[in-house]
Amino acid sequence: MRWTSLLAVVVMAGCSAGKTAERLPVAARPAVPVPQVISPPRPFRVAAAAPVAARSAVAGDVATEIRAMLDGYLRDFNRHDSVAVASHWSDRGESVDLASGEVTAGRAAVHDVFAALFATDADATIDIDVASVRSVRHDVAVVDGQTRLGFTDGGSAASRFSAVVVKQDGRWLLESLRESPLPAAGTTAAAAQPLDELAWLLGAWEDVGEGVTASTQCFWSAGRAFIVRSHAVRPERAPENLPTAGDTRIPGLLPTDDSGPRELTEIIGWDPERQALRSWIFTSTGRFAEATWTKAGDAWTVRVEGRGRDEGSGCECTLERIGVDGLVVRCSSEVLAELLPPPCEFTRTARSQ
């Protein structure tokens, strides 16, 4: 089983060298990924920073003490002494795997994780490479580095970590650890795909424009093959004393169709035959259209073509990104308006991955 950390040894996700096993019952508190909700920025004041030299300098004896603690940690790990390894953590020590969000909190939980690892792999070993030790105050420091965990079957897992260590009763202890796995040797990052250029659309968007309320939820499909945008558009209720659409008392002035609430589903993907980003739009009333996306700076031009009963109709829309969480939609005409999100300004209210 592949453990994603050397210091924390927290999350077991998949296995080394093709080996699989059931997840061990450890006392870890899972952190379920949730959308990152955005709130308006609040004013803040920045205190004057202490001189860099005063903050970063670490007395030689302090750095030596911390490195000695980590050397002891390594020896206890390689002896598979889970009690001794856990003793290097504070009572409230916490480890977080940034890749999975898994959290292990408390010395007892840390001990259980190590005990489970040593019971699973009798020859697991660890290496710790300390890159830097930085002082926060006389009894607090930050340690950055990399770790590598070796397994009986020859597999390994490497991580980059940043740890906060505190001095309690004359001993340096691990108080907080944040780490993320490093790519396996010989692997490269996945190549960027054309659809990645629209990843900034992911999340929830809201607008309350004049006479209309619109919202959009944008997310990846399974396997990140497509981006799906779900639009809900609701015209605001007209005052009760006004005539309704199609009222015969005012012939020819009001439309005869009922522009009520509508839902749109838009699927965006890469068309390898046309070598272009395209989308397919379906409405809750059964109408549909196709579109082609082209980029110009921070804006995208979307050429929409009606299908079915709307065959031969078309219009052009522009999506312009404003800052990080702003979006302006403009349309060249009202043709196919019922098949498209309304032309207005949107604000992102939550992000997703």
N, C-alpha and C positions, 0 to 999 in steps of 0.2 A: 504494500500500500504506500502511495507517495504522500509524504507529509510536506506541506508547502513551506515549512519554516524550520530553521535550525535552532534558533533561540527559543521561539515560542512553541514550536512544534504543535501547532493548533489544528489546522484544517487538513483533513484527508480527502482529497478529491481525485478520483481515479487511482491508477496504480503505476508503479514503475515497471518499465520494460514489459508492458502488456499484461501485468499481473493485476487481477481484480479481487476485491474482497469486500465484505459487507462493512458498512460504516460502524466504527466502534462506539459503544455507549459511553461517551465521555460527558463530563459535566460542563459542557460549553453552552453559552447562551447565544442562539442564532440571531443574527440581525437581518430581518427580511428587507430586501431592497425596496424602497418606496420612491415615488417621484419627488424630485427636489422642488418644493414649493417656493415660489419667489415672492418676496414681500418688498414694499417700497424701501429704498435706502433711507437710513436715519442719520442725521448729523452726528459727527463724533469729533473728539479732540485727540490729537496725538501728543503724548507727553514727550518731552525732550529726551532723546536717546542718550544712554550712557556712552562714553567714549568706547570705540571699538576695541581698543586694547584691553580696557578694563573688563569687557564682557567676554572676550574670546580667549584671553590668556588663561592657561591652566597650569597651576604650579606643578613642577615635575613630580613631586611626591604624590599629589592627587591623581595625576594621570597614571602614575605607576600603580597606585592602589586599585584604580578601576580596572586596568589591564590585568592585574593579578587576580581580581575577582572573576573576570571573564575566563582566565586560564583555569581557575578552579572549577568554574562552570563546565568548561570543556572536559576536564578530567573526570568530573562526576558523571557527566553524560556518557562518556565512553566506557565508564565502569558500570553503566546501567543502574546507577543508584538514584532512583526516582525521588526518594526522600531528600537526599543531598542536593539534587538539582533544584527541587522546589524551594529549598532553603535559601537559594540565591534571589528569590522573589520576595517582595514585601507582602504583608498580609492582604493588601488591597491591589496587588499587582494585576495589571490587565494587558492582554495581548489581543491585537486585532489584525486579521488577515485582510489587507486592503483589496485583494482580488475577489474574495467571496463575501466579505462582510462578517465572517464568523468572529465571535468574541469569546475569550476565555477570561473570566474574572475571579480573582482570589487565589491565594496560595494553594488551597485544597484542590481547586479545579485544575490548576496547573499540574499538581502532583498526579491527579488521575489521568491526565493526558499523557504524561511521560510514562506512567506505569503501563498504560495501554499500548504505547509504541513499543516499549521494551518487551512486552509479552508477545507482540506480533512479530517482531524482527529481532532475533537474538544477537545479531551482529551489526546493528545500526551504529553508525559513527557520525561525528560532527566535526567540522572545521569552522573556525571563526576568524575572519579577516577584518580587523578594526582599521577603519580609514581615518577617523578623527575622534577626538574627545574635546568637547567644548564646555566651558564652565558657564553656569547660569548664576549660581551663587556658591558660597563655600560648601554647602551640603547638597547641591543639585548640579548635575551635569548631563549633557546629551552626547550619546555615542552613536556614530554612523558607521556602517560597514556592510559586509556581505557574509553569508553563511552558506555552507553546503552540507547536506545530509546524504550519507552513503547507506546503501541497503545491502542485504546479504546477496541478492541476485545480481549485484553489480550496477543497479540503477542508482540515480542520484537526483536530488532536487536542490536548486540554489535559490537564495532569496536575498533581496536588499532590505536592510532594516535601519530603523532609527529608534533608539531606546533612550528613555529618561531614567537615570539612576539617582537614587537618593541615599544619603548617609544617615543611618539610624543605629544608635547605640554602638557607634564606632565601626559599623560595617556598611559597605556599599551594596545596595540591593536594587534589583530591577523593579521599577514602579510602573512603567508604561512602555509598551513595545508596539510599533507599527511596521509592518513589512509586507512586501509584495514579491511574488515569484519572478525569477529571471528566466528568460527563454532558455530552453535546453540547448546545449552546444550543437552547433551545426544547423540550427533553425534560423529562419529569417522572418521578419514581420510580414504579415499578409499584405499583398499588393493592394494599393488603393483601387477601388472600383468606381465606375462613373456615377453610380447612385449615391456614393458617399458625399458628393457635392451638395446633396439636398438634405443631409443629416441635420443641418441647423433647424429644419422645420419640425423636428421631433418634439413632442410635448403637447401641452394644452394651450389653446389660444382663445381669447374672448374679445368680443366687441359689442358695444351697445351704441349703434349708430342712430341716425335720425330715422325713426319709423321702422327700425328692424333690430332684432337681437340675433346675433350669430355666434357660434362657437365651433371650434375645430379640435379634434383629437388626432394626433399624428404619431404613428408608431411603426416599427419594423414588423414585417411578416415573419413567420418561422423561417429560420435559416438566412435571414436578412436578404431574401431574394427580391422583395418588393417593399416599398414604403406605402402604407395605407393611411389615407386621410378621411376621417369621418366628419362631415359637416352637418350641423343642425341649424336651420334658419327659421326664425319665427317672427312674422310681422307683428308689431305692437298693436294691441287692440284699439280700434277707432272709438272715439267718444260715442255714447249711445244715441245722442241727439242728431248724429249725422246719418244720412242715408247710406244704405249698404251698397256693395258693388252690384251693378245691374239694376238699380232702382229705376222703375219706369217713370218716376216723377221728373227725372232729369235725363231724358233720353240723349244718348250720344256723348255724354260727358264723363261717365264712369265706365270702367271696363266690365265686361260681362263675365269674365272668369274670376274664380275665387283664389286669390293668392294667399293661401293658408300656409300653415307650418309645413316644412318639407325637410327631408333628410337626403343627403348625398353621400355616396361612397365613391372615393377616388383611389385607384390603384396605380402607382407610379413604378415603372420598371425600365430596364434597358432593353431596347429592341436591337438585337445583333444584326438583323437583316438591313435595317435602315441606319444602323450605327448612330442611334439617337435615343435620348430619354423621352419616353412617351407615357401617357396616362390614359386610363379608361374610366369614365365617369358614369355612374348609374344613380338614378333618382328613385325615391320611394313611390313615384307614380308610374314607373316603368319606362321612362325615357332614358336615353343614353347617348354618349358622345365620346369621341377620341380626341387626344391633344398631343402636340409635340412641344417639348421644352427646349429652349435655347438660352444660353447664359450671356449676359452683357454686364460686366463688372459685378456689382452686388445685386443686380436685378436679373430676373428671369422673365422671358417672354414666352407665353403659353398660347399657341395657336390652336383653337378649339374648332372641331368640325362635327356637326350634328350627324347622327345616324338614325335609321328607322324613319319615323315621320318627320324628323328634322334634317333628313338628308339634303345636302346642298346649302345648308345654313352654316355660318361660321362667324367667329369673332376672335379678337386678340386681347389677351389679358396680360398685365404686367404685375409681377410680384417683386416688390422692392424691400430688401431687408434694411431696417432702420436700427442701428446699434446692435445690441445682442438680443434684445427681446421685443423688438418692434417689427411690424410687417404692414405694408400698405399694398392693397389690391386695387388695381384700376382696370377697367374694361373699355374697349374701343366703341362698343355699342351695347344696346340692350338685347340684341339678338341672342338667343339661348340663355337669357338671364336666369330662367328657372332651373337650368342645369348647372349653375355655377354658384360658388360662394358670393355674397354681395360685395361690391366694390366699396371698401371702407378700410379703416385702420384697425389692426388687431394688436393686442398685447399678449405676450406669453405669460400664462399664470402658473405653469409648472413645466419642468423639464423631465424627459425620460431618456433612456439609453437604448 
